[in-house]
Amino acid sequence: MDLKDSPAEAAFRKEAVAFLEEHASFVRHLDMSHGEWEPMVATLTRWQHILFEHGWAAITWPAEYGGRGCGPVEQIIWNQECSRFGVPASINIVGIGMAGPAIIAHGTDVQRERFLPRILDESGLARRSLFLGGAKARSLARVEQLFERLVLEGTRTRASAGELAAWLRERAREAEVAGSDAEAERAPSRPDAVPVLTMHLSKGLEAKVVLVFGGFGQKPALPLEVRPAHVGAERLAVIGTPADPAVAAALRAEEAAEERRLLYVAVTRARARVVLPFFPAGVGAAKGRTSPEGGYAPLNERLRTLVPALPGSGNERLFRVERIEPAPPARRTRRPGRPLAEWTPPALPPLPDEEAERERETRFLASRSGLVLTSFSGLKATARRHAKADREAPGRLESDAPSDAPRDPAFVLPEGELPPGIPTGLLLHSLLEEADLAVVAASASAAEWAGSPAFAGRARALLSRHGLPPSSLPHAAELVHAALTTGFELGEGRSLPPLARAPRVVREMEFLFPLPEAEGVERGFVQGFVDAVVESDGKVFVLDWKSDLAARYEPEELASHVESRYALQARLYSAAVARLLGLGDEAAYEARFGGWVYVFLRALGPLGPRAAVSGRVPFREIADLDADLARLLDEAEGEPGR
């Protein structure tokens, strides 16, 4: 067998050596067993980041996920050179060797984008230092915990600094900061403090000295507690106390095994010394018992065989027995007080006015609620609840009520067409946003564009992501190509050029503007994305794509559909673009803003340029938007249960 490097392997080894010689000097021969923990964490974290930046953190991962696409031979070469240099080949071994490959093979695109770079770039040592580090690491943990709670409380209640300080003092008095299992994994702020953890929570942790306590008695079964048990090849869910002796025996055996596993976890947490309770023969864990009865019993029995043989047996080097006398019970003395017969209750305060109290509470809760980030969809849902009131008050904010027109039950979707629904809308919007307009304009037909590398690969990936059949790709290409190459008639002699040839166009333009305040208190923001903003003949138009499905398409029906469903959206988007352009007065608005255009993608085939519905929101409605939104939000906040 020839174990010499091939030319390619020799070149890889040379590259690895060059990298280590240039970057690894600071981490060579690092003492990871007796060195100071905090400097070691900083050094290893820096090393992991350097490996990630230069593509050496996970060399067997595919290149598109931060690796080098190498095989096992290259991994062996890399490990050999790292060993020769005295440096760790990687720090986050579990993440890189187990979690990362599982996410690459079975995760979604979102999961890969979110987790894989973090697995390669982060060592995880900073989190472990919360348990193994010294006073600085422990103090840091408590500061981080404190600020997390303050941020959450401040965001939830909008409290002032003084109110947050009072809240924090109250929490300190209640010892709430370290009182729950969720907080048990945080290190104490004092290095000499003793963490108290359940055996479950101690998994993965270590300490120099560990004291184990508990498991002396049988755990009482709750009347309706559900516990798993295996009888033969069957897995049963046992509720309460089983009547079948075989099931009861299997349940006791499994619970005993689980208790022994937990006990093993507990006694193996110590790096130097473990302190164990010991009950000699005839001494039980509680009055009237001769031996512990719970999961601790097997360990206590083993100690009974070791402890009597300590003198001269060699076990005295491993064990030391210390008798602990129980402390006498504390005596409680009663303080003298007034006899109950002499006590009179204080006078009750007058009852508040219920209506005034309800109004005061509503306003107080509104002022203390956190900032809201809403959108057209959120405002639409609020407006629908007030649709009747809006219709009865002309000039107020129109509700975006759904159309009552029934769909033709005899309508059948043609084969190969995209089905109705959110996945289709997301697919078409992504393609319209990402399409290379120059390539679209140069394509003679939708079929030619669909066959281009710029479109085909991305379209197939989007179809797969949204769970749509590959057979609908030609239909998607046809709709998107028509939308980008069709000019639209807007009426009154106005027209909009094809987007693929428009001189100035912005797609997926984000906007964010504040909601009107409530008595000087900020409410939050409205956020959204305009599908396209197009300039034509010096005027700016808001363009929105719609993939709504109908049995037939007529211009009058499309206009009615927009009026009933999208009036609020048209007003919001028009106001957002007007604000971004700084059109603060009517003259500027009239001169610069062209209006809104809704393009119905599925109607482009039968209607062509007439598949668009356009309009223009009067400036008065733009100027009154804040007042109308405030009224809508005030009504929503006053609803019962809100």
C-alpha positions as CSV (number, residue, x, y, z in Angstrom):
1,M,0.0,0.0,0.0
2,D,1.4,3.4,-1.0
3,L,0.7,6.0,1.7
4,K,2.6,8.8,0.0
5,D,0.7,11.9,-0.9
6,S,-0.5,12.2,-4.4
7,P,0.4,15.5,-6.2
8,A,-3.0,16.9,-5.4
9,E,-2.7,15.8,-1.8
10,A,0.8,17.2,-1.5
11,A,-0.4,20.6,-2.8
12,F,-3.2,20.6,-0.2
13,R,-0.8,19.8,2.6
14,K,1.5,22.6,1.4
15,E,-1.5,25.0,1.5
16,A,-2.4,23.9,5.0
17,V,1.1,24.3,6.3
18,A,1.4,27.8,4.8
19,F,-1.9,28.8,6.5
20,L,-0.8,27.4,9.9
21,E,2.6,29.1,9.7
22,E,1.0,32.4,8.9
23,H,-1.9,32.4,11.4
24,A,-1.5,29.8,14.1
25,S,1.5,31.0,16.1
26,F,-0.7,32.6,18.9
27,V,-2.6,29.3,19.6
28,R,0.3,26.8,19.4
29,H,0.7,24.4,22.4
30,L,-2.1,26.1,24.3
31,D,-2.6,24.6,27.7
32,M,-6.2,23.6,27.8
33,S,-6.1,21.6,31.0
34,H,-4.5,23.8,33.5
35,G,-4.4,27.3,32.0
36,E,-6.6,30.3,33.0
37,W,-10.0,29.8,31.6
38,E,-10.9,33.3,30.4
39,P,-7.7,33.9,28.4
40,M,-8.1,30.4,26.9
41,V,-11.7,31.2,25.8
42,A,-10.6,34.4,24.1
43,T,-7.7,32.6,22.3
44,L,-9.8,29.7,21.1
45,T,-12.7,31.9,20.0
46,R,-10.2,34.1,18.0
47,W,-8.8,30.9,16.4
48,Q,-12.2,29.6,15.4
49,H,-13.0,33.0,13.8
50,I,-9.8,32.8,11.8
51,L,-10.5,29.3,10.6
52,F,-14.0,30.5,9.5
53,E,-12.7,33.6,7.7
54,H,-10.2,31.5,5.6
55,G,-12.4,28.5,5.0
56,W,-10.6,26.0,7.3
57,A,-13.3,25.6,9.9
58,A,-15.1,22.7,8.2
59,I,-13.1,21.6,5.1
60,T,-15.4,18.7,4.3
61,W,-18.5,21.0,4.0
62,P,-19.6,22.1,0.6
63,A,-18.0,25.4,-0.6
64,E,-21.4,27.1,-0.8
65,Y,-21.8,26.6,3.0
66,G,-18.4,27.9,4.1
67,G,-16.3,24.7,3.6
68,R,-13.9,23.6,0.9
69,G,-15.7,20.5,-0.5
70,C,-12.8,18.2,0.6
71,G,-12.9,14.5,1.2
72,P,-11.7,12.3,4.1
73,V,-8.1,12.2,2.9
74,E,-7.8,16.0,3.0
75,Q,-9.4,15.9,6.5
76,I,-6.7,13.5,7.7
77,I,-4.0,15.7,6.2
78,W,-5.4,18.8,7.9
79,N,-5.6,16.9,11.3
80,Q,-2.0,15.7,10.9
81,E,-0.7,19.2,10.2
82,C,-2.7,20.7,13.1
83,S,-1.4,18.0,15.4
84,R,2.2,18.7,14.2
85,F,1.8,22.4,14.9
86,G,0.1,21.8,18.2
87,V,-3.1,23.6,17.4
88,P,-6.8,22.4,17.5
89,A,-8.2,21.6,14.1
90,S,-11.5,23.0,15.2
91,I,-13.3,24.1,18.4
92,N,-17.0,23.6,17.8
93,I,-16.6,19.9,17.1
94,V,-20.2,18.8,17.8
95,G,-21.6,21.6,15.7
96,I,-19.3,21.1,12.8
97,G,-19.2,17.3,12.9
98,M,-22.9,16.6,13.7
99,A,-25.3,19.5,13.7
100,G,-24.0,21.2,10.5
101,P,-24.0,18.1,8.2
102,A,-27.6,17.3,9.4
103,I,-28.7,20.8,8.6
104,I,-27.0,20.7,5.2
105,A,-28.6,17.4,4.3
106,H,-32.1,17.9,5.8
107,G,-32.6,21.5,6.7
108,T,-34.4,24.3,4.8
109,D,-32.7,27.1,3.0
110,V,-33.7,29.5,5.8
111,Q,-32.2,27.1,8.4
112,R,-29.0,26.7,6.5
113,E,-28.6,30.5,6.1
114,R,-29.3,31.1,9.7
115,F,-27.3,28.4,11.5
116,L,-24.4,27.2,9.3
117,P,-22.3,30.5,9.4
118,R,-22.8,30.6,13.2
119,I,-21.7,27.0,13.6
120,L,-18.5,27.8,11.7
121,D,-17.8,31.2,13.2
122,E,-18.7,30.6,16.9
123,S,-16.8,28.4,19.2
124,G,-19.5,28.1,21.9
125,L,-16.8,28.6,24.6
126,A,-18.2,31.9,25.8
127,R,-21.4,30.2,26.8
128,R,-19.5,27.4,28.6
129,S,-17.5,30.0,30.5
130,L,-20.6,31.0,32.4
131,F,-20.3,27.7,34.3
132,L,-16.5,27.0,34.3
133,G,-15.2,30.6,34.4
134,G,-14.2,32.7,37.4
135,A,-15.7,35.7,39.0
136,K,-15.6,37.8,35.8
137,A,-17.4,35.3,33.7
138,R,-20.0,34.8,36.4
139,S,-20.4,38.5,36.9
140,L,-20.9,38.9,33.2
141,A,-23.6,36.3,33.2
142,R,-25.6,38.1,35.8
143,V,-25.2,41.4,34.1
144,E,-26.4,39.9,30.8
145,Q,-29.4,38.3,32.6
146,L,-30.2,41.6,34.3
147,F,-30.2,43.6,31.1
148,E,-32.3,41.0,29.3
149,R,-35.0,41.3,31.9
150,L,-34.9,45.1,32.0
151,V,-35.2,45.3,28.2
152,L,-38.2,42.9,28.2
153,E,-39.9,44.8,31.0
154,G,-39.2,48.2,29.4
155,T,-40.5,47.1,26.0
156,R,-43.6,45.5,27.5
157,T,-44.6,48.4,29.8
158,R,-42.9,51.5,28.4
159,A,-41.9,52.2,32.0
160,S,-39.6,55.2,32.8
161,A,-36.1,54.7,34.3
162,G,-37.5,55.4,37.8
163,E,-40.3,52.9,37.4
164,L,-37.8,50.3,36.1
165,A,-35.6,50.9,39.1
166,A,-38.6,50.3,41.4
167,W,-39.5,47.2,39.5
168,L,-36.0,45.9,39.8
169,R,-35.9,46.5,43.6
170,E,-39.1,44.6,44.0
171,R,-37.8,41.7,42.0
172,A,-34.6,41.6,44.1
173,R,-36.7,41.4,47.2
174,E,-38.6,38.5,45.8
175,A,-35.4,36.8,44.7
176,E,-37.1,36.3,41.3
177,V,-33.9,36.8,39.3
178,A,-32.5,33.4,40.2
179,G,-35.7,31.6,41.3
180,S,-36.8,29.5,38.3
181,D,-35.5,26.6,36.3
182,A,-35.2,28.8,33.3
183,E,-32.6,30.9,35.1
184,A,-30.8,28.0,36.8
185,E,-28.3,27.8,33.9
186,R,-26.9,31.2,34.7
187,A,-23.8,31.5,36.9
188,P,-24.1,33.2,40.3
189,S,-22.8,36.7,40.6
190,R,-20.6,35.7,43.5
191,P,-17.8,33.3,42.8
192,D,-18.1,31.8,46.3
193,A,-21.8,31.2,45.9
194,V,-23.1,27.6,45.6
195,P,-25.4,26.8,42.6
196,V,-28.3,24.5,43.5
197,L,-29.5,22.5,40.5
198,T,-31.7,19.6,39.8
199,M,-29.9,16.5,38.5
200,H,-31.6,17.1,35.1
201,L,-30.1,20.6,34.8
202,S,-26.7,19.4,35.8
203,K,-26.2,17.5,32.6
204,G,-23.2,18.8,30.7
205,L,-21.9,20.9,33.6
206,E,-18.9,20.3,35.9
207,A,-17.6,21.7,39.2
208,K,-14.6,21.0,41.4
209,V,-16.8,19.9,44.3
210,V,-20.3,18.5,43.9
211,L,-22.7,17.6,46.8
212,V,-25.4,15.1,45.8
213,F,-28.6,15.0,47.9
214,G,-32.0,13.5,47.3
215,G,-33.6,10.3,45.9
216,F,-34.0,8.8,49.4
217,G,-37.8,8.1,49.2
218,Q,-40.2,6.8,46.6
219,K,-41.8,9.4,44.3
220,P,-45.5,9.5,44.9
221,A,-47.6,8.9,41.8
222,L,-50.2,11.5,41.0
223,P,-53.7,10.1,40.4
224,L,-53.8,10.9,36.7
225,E,-50.0,11.1,35.9
226,V,-49.1,9.6,32.5
227,R,-45.9,7.5,32.5
228,P,-44.3,5.4,29.7
229,A,-43.6,1.7,30.1
230,H,-42.4,-1.0,27.8
231,V,-43.8,-4.5,28.1
232,G,-42.2,-6.8,25.6
233,A,-42.3,-5.1,22.2
234,E,-45.1,-2.7,23.3
235,R,-44.8,0.8,24.5
236,L,-47.6,1.8,26.8
237,A,-48.8,5.1,28.3
238,V,-49.7,4.2,31.9
239,I,-52.2,6.5,33.6
240,G,-52.2,6.4,37.4
241,T,-51.5,3.1,39.2
242,P,-51.6,0.1,36.8
243,A,-53.7,-2.9,37.8
244,D,-51.7,-5.4,35.7
245,P,-48.7,-6.7,37.8
246,A,-46.5,-7.0,34.7
247,V,-47.1,-3.4,33.7
248,A,-46.5,-2.3,37.3
249,A,-43.2,-4.2,37.4
250,A,-42.1,-2.8,34.0
251,L,-43.0,0.7,35.2
252,R,-41.0,0.3,38.4
253,A,-38.0,-1.1,36.5
254,E,-38.0,1.8,34.0
255,E,-38.3,4.4,36.7
256,A,-35.5,2.8,38.7
257,A,-33.3,2.7,35.6
258,E,-34.0,6.4,35.0
259,E,-33.2,7.3,38.6
260,R,-29.9,5.4,38.3
261,R,-29.1,7.3,35.1
262,L,-29.7,10.6,36.8
263,L,-27.7,9.6,39.8
264,Y,-24.8,8.7,37.5
265,V,-25.0,12.1,35.9
266,A,-24.9,13.7,39.4
267,V,-21.9,11.9,40.8
268,T,-19.9,12.3,37.6
269,R,-20.2,16.1,37.6
270,A,-17.3,16.6,40.1
271,R,-13.8,17.3,38.8
272,A,-12.1,16.8,42.2
273,R,-14.4,15.7,45.0
274,V,-18.0,14.4,45.3
275,V,-19.8,14.5,48.7
276,L,-22.4,11.8,49.1
277,P,-25.0,11.1,51.9
278,F,-24.3,7.8,53.6
279,F,-26.7,5.8,55.8
280,P,-25.0,2.9,57.6
281,A,-26.9,-0.3,58.2
282,G,-29.9,0.3,60.4
283,V,-30.0,4.1,59.8
284,G,-32.6,5.2,57.3
285,A,-33.1,8.4,55.4
286,A,-36.1,9.2,57.6
287,K,-37.6,8.2,60.9
288,G,-38.6,4.5,61.0
289,R,-36.7,3.4,57.9
290,T,-33.6,1.1,57.8
291,S,-32.5,2.1,54.3
292,P,-33.3,4.7,51.6
293,E,-36.1,3.6,49.4
294,G,-35.7,5.7,46.4
295,G,-33.2,5.9,43.5
296,Y,-30.4,6.5,45.9
297,A,-30.7,3.1,47.5
298,P,-28.3,1.2,45.1
299,L,-25.5,3.7,45.6
300,N,-26.0,3.6,49.4
301,E,-25.8,-0.2,49.4
302,R,-22.5,0.0,47.5
303,L,-21.1,2.5,50.0
304,R,-22.1,0.1,52.8
305,T,-19.8,-2.5,51.3
306,L,-16.9,0.0,51.0
307,V,-17.0,2.1,54.2
308,P,-16.6,-0.7,56.8
309,A,-13.4,-1.9,55.0
310,L,-11.8,1.5,55.0
311,P,-9.0,1.0,57.6
312,G,-6.0,-0.6,56.0
313,S,-7.9,-1.5,52.8
314,G,-6.6,1.3,50.6
315,N,-10.1,2.8,50.3
316,E,-9.2,5.5,52.8
317,R,-7.3,7.2,50.0
318,L,-10.6,7.5,48.1
319,F,-13.2,7.9,50.8
320,R,-13.6,9.8,54.0
321,V,-16.5,9.4,56.3
322,E,-17.7,12.3,58.4
323,R,-20.7,12.0,60.8
324,I,-23.1,15.0,60.8
325,E,-25.3,15.5,63.7
326,P,-28.8,17.0,62.9
327,A,-29.3,20.5,64.1
328,P,-31.9,21.0,66.9
329,P,-35.2,22.4,65.6
330,A,-35.5,26.2,66.0
331,R,-37.9,27.3,68.6
332,R,-40.5,29.8,67.5
333,T,-41.9,32.3,69.9
334,R,-45.2,34.0,69.5
335,R,-45.4,37.7,69.8
336,P,-48.2,39.1,71.9
337,G,-50.9,40.8,69.9
338,R,-54.4,42.3,70.3
339,P,-57.2,39.9,70.9
340,L,-59.3,39.4,67.8
341,A,-62.4,40.6,69.6
342,E,-60.8,44.1,69.9
343,W,-60.0,44.4,66.2
344,T,-62.2,46.5,64.0
345,P,-61.8,46.6,60.2
346,P,-60.9,49.8,58.5
347,A,-63.5,51.8,56.6
348,L,-63.8,50.8,52.9
349,P,-62.9,53.5,50.3
350,P,-65.8,54.8,48.2
351,L,-66.6,52.9,45.0
352,P,-65.2,54.5,41.9
353,D,-67.4,55.5,39.0
354,E,-67.3,52.4,36.8
355,E,-67.5,54.2,33.4
356,A,-64.8,56.7,34.4
357,E,-62.6,53.9,35.8
358,R,-63.0,51.9,32.7
359,E,-62.0,54.8,30.5
360,R,-59.0,55.6,32.8
361,E,-57.9,52.0,32.6
362,T,-58.2,51.8,28.8
363,R,-56.1,55.0,28.4
364,F,-53.5,53.8,30.9
365,L,-53.1,50.5,29.2
366,A,-52.9,52.1,25.8
367,S,-50.2,54.5,27.1
368,R,-48.2,51.6,28.7
369,S,-48.4,49.1,25.8
370,G,-45.3,48.5,23.8
371,L,-44.6,50.0,20.4
372,V,-46.6,48.3,17.6
373,L,-45.2,47.5,14.2
374,T,-48.2,46.9,11.9
375,S,-48.8,46.7,8.2
376,F,-51.6,46.9,5.6
377,S,-52.8,43.5,6.6
378,G,-53.0,44.4,10.3
379,L,-54.8,47.7,9.6
380,K,-57.1,45.9,7.1
381,A,-58.2,43.5,9.8
382,T,-58.9,46.4,12.2
383,A,-60.8,48.2,9.5
384,R,-63.0,45.2,8.7
385,R,-64.2,45.2,12.3
386,H,-65.5,48.8,11.7
387,A,-66.7,48.4,8.2
388,K,-70.3,49.3,9.0
389,A,-69.4,52.5,10.9
390,D,-67.1,53.5,8.1
391,R,-69.8,53.1,5.4
392,E,-72.2,55.1,7.5
393,A,-69.8,58.0,7.8
394,P,-68.8,59.4,4.4
395,G,-65.4,61.0,4.2
396,R,-63.9,58.8,6.9
397,L,-61.3,56.0,6.4
398,E,-62.8,53.5,4.0
399,S,-62.9,49.9,5.3
400,D,-61.2,47.3,3.2
401,A,-64.1,44.8,3.3
402,P,-64.0,41.6,1.2
403,S,-65.9,41.3,-2.0
404,D,-69.3,39.6,-1.8
405,A,-69.2,38.4,-5.4
406,P,-69.4,34.5,-5.4
407,R,-66.9,32.5,-7.5
408,D,-68.4,30.5,-10.3
409,P,-68.7,26.9,-8.9
410,A,-68.4,25.5,-12.5
411,F,-65.0,27.1,-13.0
412,V,-62.1,24.6,-13.4
413,L,-58.4,25.7,-13.3
414,P,-56.8,24.9,-16.6
415,E,-54.0,22.3,-16.5
416,G,-50.5,23.7,-16.0
417,E,-51.7,27.0,-14.4
418,L,-50.6,28.1,-11.0
419,P,-53.2,27.4,-8.3
420,P,-54.7,30.2,-6.3
421,G,-53.2,30.9,-2.8
422,I,-50.4,32.4,-0.9
423,P,-47.6,30.2,-2.3
424,T,-48.4,31.4,-5.9
425,G,-48.4,35.0,-4.8
426,L,-45.0,34.7,-3.1
427,L,-43.6,32.9,-6.1
428,L,-44.7,35.6,-8.6
429,H,-43.7,38.5,-6.4
430,S,-40.2,37.0,-6.0
431,L,-39.8,36.5,-9.7
432,L,-41.0,40.0,-10.5
433,E,-38.6,41.5,-7.9
434,E,-35.6,39.5,-9.0
435,A,-36.0,39.4,-12.8
436,D,-33.1,41.0,-14.8
437,L,-35.1,43.7,-16.7
438,A,-32.4,43.9,-19.4
439,V,-32.7,40.2,-20.1
440,V,-36.5,40.3,-20.1
441,A,-36.5,43.3,-22.5
442,A,-34.1,41.4,-24.9
443,S,-36.2,38.2,-24.9
444,A,-38.5,37.9,-27.8
445,S,-41.0,35.7,-25.9
446,A,-41.8,34.3,-22.5
447,A,-40.6,30.9,-23.7
448,E,-37.3,32.3,-24.7
449,W,-36.9,34.0,-21.3
450,A,-38.0,30.9,-19.4
451,G,-35.2,28.9,-21.1
452,S,-32.5,31.4,-20.0
453,P,-30.1,30.5,-17.2
454,A,-31.0,33.7,-15.5
455,F,-34.6,32.5,-15.0
456,A,-34.8,28.7,-15.1
457,G,-32.6,27.8,-12.1
458,R,-34.1,30.4,-9.8
459,A,-37.7,29.7,-10.8
460,R,-37.3,25.9,-10.1
461,A,-35.8,26.7,-6.7
462,L,-38.7,29.0,-5.9
463,L,-41.3,26.5,-7.1
464,S,-39.7,23.8,-4.8
465,R,-39.6,26.2,-1.9
466,H,-43.2,27.1,-2.1
467,G,-44.4,23.5,-2.8
468,L,-45.7,24.2,-6.4
469,P,-45.5,21.7,-9.2
470,P,-42.6,22.1,-11.7
471,S,-45.2,21.8,-14.5
472,S,-46.4,25.3,-13.7
473,L,-43.1,26.9,-14.5
474,P,-44.1,27.9,-18.1
475,H,-47.3,29.6,-16.7
476,A,-45.2,31.5,-14.1
477,A,-42.8,32.7,-16.9
478,E,-45.7,33.8,-19.1
479,L,-47.3,35.9,-16.3
480,V,-44.1,37.5,-15.2
481,H,-42.8,38.2,-18.7
482,A,-46.2,39.8,-19.7
483,A,-46.2,41.9,-16.6
484,L,-42.8,43.3,-17.3
485,T,-43.2,43.9,-21.0
486,T,-46.7,45.3,-21.2
487,G,-47.5,49.0,-21.2
488,F,-50.7,49.9,-19.4
489,E,-53.5,52.3,-20.3
490,L,-54.4,54.4,-17.3
491,G,-57.3,56.5,-18.8
492,E,-57.5,60.2,-19.4
493,G,-54.8,59.9,-22.0
494,R,-52.2,58.6,-19.5
495,S,-50.2,55.5,-19.9
496,L,-47.4,53.6,-18.1
497,P,-44.4,52.2,-20.1
498,P,-43.4,48.5,-19.8
499,L,-41.4,48.0,-16.6
500,A,-38.6,46.3,-18.5
501,R,-38.0,49.5,-20.4
502,A,-38.9,52.1,-17.8
503,P,-36.2,54.8,-17.4
504,R,-36.6,54.9,-13.6
505,V,-38.1,52.0,-11.5
506,V,-37.6,50.8,-7.9
507,R,-38.9,47.3,-7.0
508,E,-39.9,46.2,-3.5
509,M,-39.5,49.6,-2.0
510,E,-39.7,49.5,1.8
511,F,-41.5,52.2,3.8
512,L,-41.9,52.9,7.5
513,F,-43.7,55.8,9.1
514,P,-45.0,56.4,12.6
515,L,-48.6,55.8,13.7
516,P,-50.3,58.8,15.1
517,E,-49.7,59.3,18.9
518,A,-52.3,58.8,21.6
519,E,-52.2,61.8,24.0
520,G,-48.5,62.3,23.4
521,V,-47.6,58.6,23.7
522,E,-46.0,56.9,20.7
523,R,-48.0,54.0,19.3
524,G,-45.6,52.4,16.8
525,F,-45.1,52.2,13.1
526,V,-46.6,51.2,9.8
527,Q,-44.3,49.1,7.7
528,G,-44.7,47.8,4.2
529,F,-43.2,47.1,0.8
530,V,-44.5,48.7,-2.5
531,D,-44.1,46.2,-5.3
532,A,-42.8,48.8,-7.7
533,V,-42.4,52.6,-7.9
534,V,-42.2,53.8,-11.5
535,E,-41.6,57.3,-13.0
536,S,-43.3,58.2,-16.3
537,D,-43.4,61.7,-17.8
538,G,-42.2,63.3,-14.6
539,K,-44.8,61.7,-12.4
540,V,-44.4,58.8,-9.9
541,F,-46.7,55.9,-9.8
542,V,-47.2,53.2,-7.2
543,L,-47.6,49.8,-8.8
544,D,-48.9,46.7,-7.1
545,W,-49.1,43.1,-8.6
546,K,-52.2,41.0,-7.9
547,S,-52.5,37.3,-8.6
548,D,-56.2,37.1,-7.8
549,L,-58.0,34.3,-9.6
550,A,-61.4,34.7,-11.3
551,A,-63.5,32.8,-13.7
552,R,-63.6,35.8,-16.1
553,Y,-61.9,39.1,-16.3
554,E,-63.7,42.3,-17.2
555,P,-62.3,45.8,-16.6
556,E,-65.4,46.9,-14.7
557,E,-65.3,43.9,-12.4
558,L,-61.6,44.5,-11.7
559,A,-62.2,48.1,-10.8
560,S,-65.0,47.1,-8.4
561,H,-62.7,44.4,-6.9
562,V,-60.0,47.0,-6.2
563,E,-62.5,49.5,-4.7
564,S,-63.9,46.8,-2.3
565,R,-60.6,45.1,-1.3
566,Y,-57.7,47.5,-1.8
567,A,-58.9,51.0,-1.1
568,L,-57.1,51.2,2.2
569,Q,-53.9,49.7,0.7
570,A,-53.9,52.3,-2.1
571,R,-54.3,55.1,0.4
572,L,-51.5,53.8,2.6
573,Y,-49.1,53.2,-0.2
574,S,-49.8,56.5,-1.9
575,A,-49.2,58.3,1.5
576,A,-46.0,56.4,2.0
577,V,-44.5,57.3,-1.4
578,A,-45.7,60.9,-1.0
579,R,-43.9,61.2,2.3
580,L,-40.7,59.6,0.9
581,L,-40.8,62.1,-1.9
582,G,-41.4,65.0,0.5
583,L,-44.7,66.0,-1.2
584,G,-46.0,67.9,1.8
585,D,-48.4,70.3,0.1
586,E,-51.1,69.9,-2.5
587,A,-49.3,71.7,-5.3
588,A,-46.2,69.4,-5.0
589,Y,-48.4,66.4,-4.7
590,E,-50.5,67.3,-7.8
591,A,-47.3,68.1,-9.8
592,R,-45.3,65.0,-8.9
593,F,-47.6,62.1,-7.9
594,G,-49.3,60.2,-10.7
595,G,-51.4,57.7,-8.7
596,W,-51.7,54.0,-8.0
597,V,-51.8,51.1,-10.5
598,Y,-53.0,47.6,-9.7
599,V,-52.0,45.0,-12.3
600,F,-53.9,41.7,-12.4
601,L,-51.4,39.2,-13.6
602,R,-53.9,36.5,-14.7
603,A,-55.9,39.1,-16.7
604,L,-52.9,40.1,-18.9
605,G,-53.7,37.3,-21.3
606,P,-57.4,38.2,-22.1
607,L,-57.1,42.0,-21.5
608,G,-53.5,43.0,-22.2
609,P,-53.0,46.7,-21.5
610,R,-56.4,46.9,-19.9
611,A,-55.5,44.4,-17.1
612,A,-54.5,47.4,-14.9
613,V,-56.8,49.4,-12.6
614,S,-55.5,52.9,-11.8
615,G,-56.6,55.8,-9.6
616,R,-55.4,58.7,-7.6
617,V,-56.0,59.4,-3.9
618,P,-57.0,63.0,-3.4
619,F,-54.5,65.1,-1.4
620,R,-57.1,65.8,1.3
621,E,-57.2,62.0,2.1
622,I,-53.4,61.9,2.2
623,A,-53.4,64.9,4.6
624,D,-56.2,63.4,6.8
625,L,-54.6,59.9,7.0
626,D,-53.1,60.4,10.4
627,A,-56.4,61.6,11.9
628,D,-58.3,58.7,10.3
629,L,-55.7,56.1,11.5
630,A,-55.9,57.6,15.0
631,R,-59.7,57.3,15.0
632,L,-59.4,53.7,13.8
633,L,-56.8,52.8,16.4
634,D,-58.7,54.5,19.2
635,E,-61.8,52.5,18.4
636,A,-59.8,49.3,18.3
637,E,-58.1,50.0,21.6
638,G,-61.5,50.7,23.2
639,E,-62.9,47.3,22.2
640,P,-63.6,44.8,25.0
641,G,-60.8,42.4,25.6
642,R,-58.2,44.4,23.8
